[in-house]
Amino acid sequence: MSWNLLHGFKKVFFDRIFERSYWTWRKHPMIIVPSMLGTAITVIEQSIITLGVIVLLTNLAMRGLLSGFLSQLTQSGLGLGLFQNSTYASVLIPIAAFSVIGYFLATIIGGGFVYAAEYGVYLDAWNKDRVPIGSIVENGARRWRSMAWTLFLSNVITWGPLALAFLLFLFAALNSSTLVGFVALAASSYIIYLGLGASLFLSIFTVYSYPAVVVDNVSGFRAIGKSFGVAGRNLGATLSYSLVRVLFQLLLTLVVFLASDVGLPLSSISAAILSLLLTPILHSTKTMIYYYAKPDVPEMPFELSNPIWYDIKTRLPRAAWLKIRAGLSEAARFAANPKNLPFHLLSLLAFGIGVLLGDYVSLNGVKSYLVGNGYVPGRGNPLLNQVFGPSLGADIFLNNWLVSIATALAGLGFGAPSFLTIMFNGFILGVLVPLSTLTMLFAAILPHGIIEIPSFILAGSMGIKLGYAAVRRLFRGPTEDGNLAVETSSNSDDYLSRTLRQTVYVVVGLGPLFLIAGLIEADITPIIMRMFGWTF
């Protein structure tokens, strides 16, 4: 045995692992699902905030205080003044407290489940060469507590220096009226850079904390300690991973920035590439760097493979289309199956409640506030005159599709996030109803909304069904009736696992519908709006 192995040092080849991560992603597309679940956590977090917003606005509208609240919010922002105002404090403080606590719990607990599922799936894909949908649920359920604790500690340790520096700067800014306070403010502005540097440095060494939970079955400080050890012994591979991740992110950001200057909105395309392609491959790479750094694991052999870029150009589009076509069929079966009618009705109910609440809030404060601040009925977004229509349509399509994916998968939170997200979409539409004539509203909504709105409602319905499956799994255990036409593996005989698989196929199948709706919204709806009196 060599000296390096005796002392825990091994050669870990980043390029080999990265390349194999790509081909693992191609062979097992189900490893995308945990990344999709990551977007669902964002929806769960947003649903907590949107619920608070809806409750707040509705309460103020019922008390006749909404217009004044919005005016004060515009003038002073969401600062201490609003919380100190006794008129609003009685409802604002409890809602703010609920939102902050709920957001924090959703981030930690949901993140624990998602990351446990994600990194466990990567390990299964590499070692077992199979990724049944049931393994996603199993990995998440088995290790979510350990991962949640590690997630919390890792972020505290990594970003603690930056947070402390920012708090010091904020404290100095509040006391900058005195000479001592001004000097402290100037000094703390430099401390922020030191805090940022310290946090970025620590992020290099805590990067393997999540893989450590699934590979070594440890958590908390032990996982972070192992991450420090692996990063220190394999600094070259770790820095290569960090550099590649940063370069990909910078490249996407640069493309979006340059494209926006010439009227090509590409932010949603960037988000889709990041969440569906780069995140699974990079996180898989990170997991396997940690795995192959273990002294008892043989060095990864060199393997010849086809060029990645050739596969992306020629074979990947066809593979994606086959999945989308299967998803279209599953979406049609899900929509038409009478057993799913209760879920459809609940999703419609959520949308309807949202429309009614939005209309009420608009009539009792929002409309008068907007008109008083210069809103002109019938004036559309001037952005439509500055962008390239098909590009805007593609951006709208991807944004709506990603939102629908997240909305459906957020149903794992026992259905409530999906219900609330659909309700909030209805709420936004309801707010718009009193702001123009019904004819003008239909001209602005119906051309694309006749496809887009039912697609969103169907995604919400799928999310509510997934939530129902999660509740059954929690209280009743596995069942036999999966009601799924898509082929399932022998390890996916649990109702929740099969419903999760169905959810993935349904939301993938909704892609073409959102594409059609997005192109109509960008290219045809503005023409129809102008025909009915809209100006831009």
N, C-alpha and C positions, 0 to 999 in steps of 0.2 A: 504494500500500500504506500502511496506517495506521501511526501511530507505535507502537501497541500490538503489531501483528504484527512490526514491525521489531525490537522488543525482547523478543519471545517472550511477550507478553501477549495473551490472547484471552478472550472471554466464553464461559464454560462454564456451561450452564444445568443445574443439578442436577435440577430438576423434570422437564425434558424427558428427560434420560437415565434417570432412575429409572422414569418411566412406560414408556419404550420397553423398558427392561430387563424389566419385567413382561410385556409383550406378546411379547418375544423368548422368555422362559421358557415362555409359553403355546404359542407356535408351535413351539418346539423343546424338547419335554420331556426330550430326551436330555441337556440341559445339567445336569439333576439328577444324572446318574450320577457325575460327579467329586465332588460333595458326598457322595453315598453311599459313594464310595471313601474319603472322609475318615473316615467312621465305621469303615470297614474297617481303616484304619491303627490306630485305637484298639483294634480286636480283635487285630491283630498284636502291638501293644505288650502287651496283656493276656495274650495267649497265651504270651509270653516269661515274664511274671511267674507265670502259672498253672503253666507247666511247672516252673519253679523250686520252687513251692510243693508240687506233687505229688511231685517227686523228694525234696525235703526231708522231707516228712511220711512218705513211704514208707520212706526210709532210716532215719529215727529209729524208726519202728514196727518195722522188721526188727531193730534193735539194742535194742529194749525201752526206749527213752528218750523216747518221744513224750509220755507223760503228764506226766513231769517237765518236759519242755521247754515244754509248754503252760501248766503251772502257773507256771513262772518267767516266761514271756511275759506272763501275766496280771498278775503282781505287779510286774514292773519294766518292762514294755513292750519294744519292739524296740530296746534301747539297747546301749551298749558292753559292758554286763555279759554279754550273751549271746555276743557276739563274742570276749570275753576268756575265756569258759569253754571250757577245752580239750576238754570232752566234746562240745560242739556246734560248735566253731570249725572243725574239720577239714572239715565238710560245709557249714556255714553261709557261711563266707567265700567259697569258690569259687562257690557258687550265687548269692550276692549280687553278686559281681563279674560273673558271666556275665549276670545279669539287668539290671544297670545298663548294661553295655556294649551288650548286645543291644537294650535299650530305646532307648538313645541312637541307635544306628545305624538302628533301625527308624523312629524319629521323623524323622531327617534324610533318610535315603535314601527312605523311603516318602513322607514329606512332599514331597520334591523331585519325585517322580514324580506324585503326586496334584495338587499345585499347578501343575505344568507342564501337565498334562492339563486341569485346570480352567480356568485363565486362557487357554490356547490355544483351548479350545472356545468360550469367550465371544467371543473375537476372530473365530473362524470363523463363529459364529452371526450376528454383526453385519455382517461384511464380505462373507461368502459366502452368507449366508442359508440355510445347510444345516449339519447336524451329523450326519454319518455316525458310527456307533459306532467305525469304524476311526480316526477323527481323534482320539478319546480316547487310544487306545493310541499312535498316532503322535506326538501332542504330548507325551505323557508320556515316551516312549522317546527323543525327540529332545532334550529340554531338561532332563532330570531332574538331570544333574550341575550345570548352571548354576543351576537353581532350588534344589537342595540347599545349594549354597555360599551363595547369597543368603539362604536361609532361616536358615542358621546365623548368618551375620554380622548379619543384620537383627535377630534376636532378642538376640544378644549386645549390640549397640549400643543397642537399645531398652530392654531390661530389665536391662542391666548396672548402671546406677545403683541400682536397687532391690535387686539381688542383692548388690552391695557393701555397701549400707547394712544389709541383713539379716545378712550375715556379720560386720560390725562389731558389730552388736547381739548376735549369738550369742557372739562372742569376749568381749565385755564381760560377758555373763551368766555365762559360765564362770569369770570372775575377779571376781565381784561380792562375794566375801567380804571383800575389803579396801575401805578407804575410797576409794582411787583407782578401784578397779574399780566401786564403786557409783556414783560420779560419772560414770564413763564409760558405765555402763549407762543412767543417766538422760539423758545427752546423746545417746546413740545412738538412744534411743527417738524423739527428735525428728528425728534424721537419717533414720530410716525414712520419715517423711512427706516429707522433702525428696527422698529417692530415688524415692518413688512419684510425686511431682509431676514430677520430671525425666523419669522413664520415660513417664508419660502424655503429657508435652509432646513427647518424641521420637517417640512412636507416631503423632502427627499427621503428622509429616514423613517417616516411613518407611513410611507406609501404601501407597504406590504401588511399593514395591520389587518385589513379585511381578509386577504387570502390566508393569513395565519389562523384565523378563526376556523376556516373549513379544512385546511390542510393539517393543522396540528391539534385541532379541537381545543383551543385555548381561547381566552377572552381577556378583555380589559388590559391591565398593565403588562400581563405576560405576552399577549399578542403584540402589543406595541414594542415591548422589549425584543421579541423575536424579529420584528420588522427592522428595528435598528441594527440588529446583528447581521441579518441578511443584506441589508443595504450597505452596511459598512464593508462586508466581505466581498460584495459584488458591485462596487461603486460604478464600474464602467457600464455594466448592463443597466443599472438603475438610472444613471445619468442619460444613457441612450434612450431608455423608455421615456423619461421625463422630457427630454429634448424633442423626441418625435411627437409626443402628445401636445406639447406647446406649439410646435411648428404646424401641426395639423390645425389646431385651433386658430392660430394667427393667420394661416392661409385662408381658412374659411371666412374669418372676419374681414380680411383684406378684400377678398372677392366680393363679399356683400357690400362693403363700403364703396369700392370702385364701381360696382354695378349700380348702386343707388344714385351715383352722380350722373349716370347716363339714362336714368329712368327705368332701371331693371331691378325691381324689388326681389331679392333672393334670400331674405332672412329665413323663410320657412324651408327653403331647399337646404340651406345650411343646417338647420335644426334636424331635418330628416336624415341627412348624411351622418350627422354626429350621433344621433340616437340609434339609428338602425344599422349603421355600418361600422363607424369608427369606435364607438364605445364598446360594443361586444368584443371587437378584435383587440383593442388596446387593453381592456380589462382581463381578457383571456391571456394575453401576453404577460401581463403583470402577475397573474396567478401562477403561470407556469415558470416564470423566472424564479419565483419563491419556491415552487415545488422542486425544480431541478437544482436549486442551490442546496438542498438537503444532502448531507454527506452520504446517506444510505441509498440515495436514488442514483442509478447509473446516468452517466452523461448522455445527453440527447444526441442520437446519431444523426449524421448528415444524410438527407434524403433529397433526391432529385424530384422536381415537380415542374408543372407547366408554369409559364410566366403569369403572374397575377394580373398584370394589366391586360393581357390578351383575354383572360377569362372574364374580366370586368366588361370588356368591350363586346364580346361575342356571346358568351354562354349565360352570363348573369341575367341579362334582360329576359331571355326566354324562360329561365328558371323562375324569375319573379312573376312573369305573366302566367305561368302554370299555377302558381300559388294564388294569384289574384282570381283566376278563372274558377278554381276550386272554391275560393271564398265567396264569389258571386253566387254560385250554386247553393252554398250553405246559407248565405244570407236570405236567399229566396225561400228556402225551406223553413228557416227560422221564422220569417215574417208570415208565412202561410199556415204554419202549424197551429191548429186551434188550441193546443195545450199551452201555447205561449201567449194567448190572448190576455190573461191577467197582467203579464209584464208589459204588454203593449199599452193596456189601459192605464196602468200606473205611470208609465212614461208620458202618455198624453195628459194625464191628470196633472203631473208636475209642470208640464209646459203651460197648460191652461191656467193653473194657479199663478204661475209666474206672470202671464199676460195680464191677468186681472189685477194683481198687486202692482205691477208696473204702471198700468193705466191709472190706478187710484193714486199712486204717488205722483205721477205726472200732473194729474188734474189738481192735486192739492199741494202744489209747491214747486215742482220741477219746471213745469211749463212757464209759470209766471217769472221764475228766476231766470230762465234762459231768454225769454222775450225781453226782460228788463236789462239783460246784459248784451243785447244786440243780435240775438238769434233771429234770422229771417226765415219763415216757413217757405219751403220749396227750394232752398239753396243747398246743393249737394256738396260733396267733398271735392275741392279743386284739384286734389291729387290726381284725379282721373284724367285731367288734361295734361299731366306732366309725365306720365309713365307709359310704357309700351304695353298695350292691352293684353296680348297673350302671356307676357311675362308676369303681369299682375294676376292674370287668371291662374297661372301655375302656382304663384305664391299663395293665393287665396285657397286653392285646392289643397296644397300641402298643409297649410295652417289648419284648415277645417278637418282634414283627414287625421292629422296628428291629435287634434283636440278630441275627435270622435274615438280614436284608439284609447286615449287616456281616460275619456269619460266611461267607456265600457269596462276597461280593466280596473278602474277605480271602484267598480262594484264589489271588489274583494273586501272593501271596507263595509261589508254587510249591506250593500245597496244604497246606503244613504248618500254618499258622494255623487253617484250617478243621478239620483233623483234631484239633488240640489243643483247640480250643474245644468240639467235640463230646465229646471225651474228658473235658474238665473238667465238662461238664454231667452226664455219666455218673458222674463221680467224686463230685459232690455227692449224686446219688441213692444211690450206693453207701454213702456215709457215713450216710445216713438209714436204711438197711435194718436194721441191728442195734438201732436206737433204739426200735423198737416191734414189736408182733407183725405178722406178714405180712398178716393180715386188715386191721388198722388202716392199714398202709402202703398196701395196695391201695385202701382206701376214700379215702385222701387223694390218691392219684396217678391212679388209673385213670379217674375220670369225665372229667377234662379231658385227662389225659395220653395217652389213647388217640388223641387228635387232635394234641395239642401235640408229643409226643415224635417221632412219625413225621414231622411237619412240620419239626422241627429237624434230624432226620437227613437229610431230603431237601435241606434248605438246605446241610448239610455235604457231602452228595454232590455237589451242584452246585458247591460251592467246590473240592472235590477235582478235579472235572473241569476247572474253570477253571485250577487249578494245573497239571494235566497239559498243558493247552493252552499255558500260559506256558512250561513246560519244553520243549515241542516247538518253540515259537517261538524259544526261546533257543538250542537245539542243532540243530534241523532246518530252521528257516525255515518259510515258509508252506506249508500243505497245502490240499487241495481239499475234503475231507470235513468239513463243518461240522455235520451232523446237527441241523439247526435248521429247525423248521417255520415259524417267524415270518419274514415277508418281510424280506430284507436288501437293503441298497443296493449299488450297483456298487462302492463303495469298501470294502466289508466282506467281501471274498472271502478274507480270511485267517482261519485256523481260530481263532486267539485272539480276533479281533474278533467273530466270529460266536458264539463261546462266551460272550464277555462280554455280548453282546446277549441271548443265551439266559438267562444268569444273571439279568440285570435282569428279564426277563419272568417267570421262574420265581419269584423272590422277591416280586415284586409280586403274582403270582397266589396266593401263600401267605397273603396278607392276610386273606381271608375265613375261612380255616381257623383262624388265630390269633384272629380275632374271636370265633368260636364257642367256641373253647377258653377264651378269657379270660372270657367271660360265664359259662360253666359253672363255671370255677374260682372266680369271685367269688360266684355266686348258688346254685349247685347242689351243688358239692363240699362246702361247709361243712355242708349239711343231711345229706348222706350220711355225712360224718365223725361227726357227732353220733349218728347211728343206730348207728354201730359203736363208740361209747364215747369219742370225742374230746370234750374240754372246751375252752372258750375263755375 
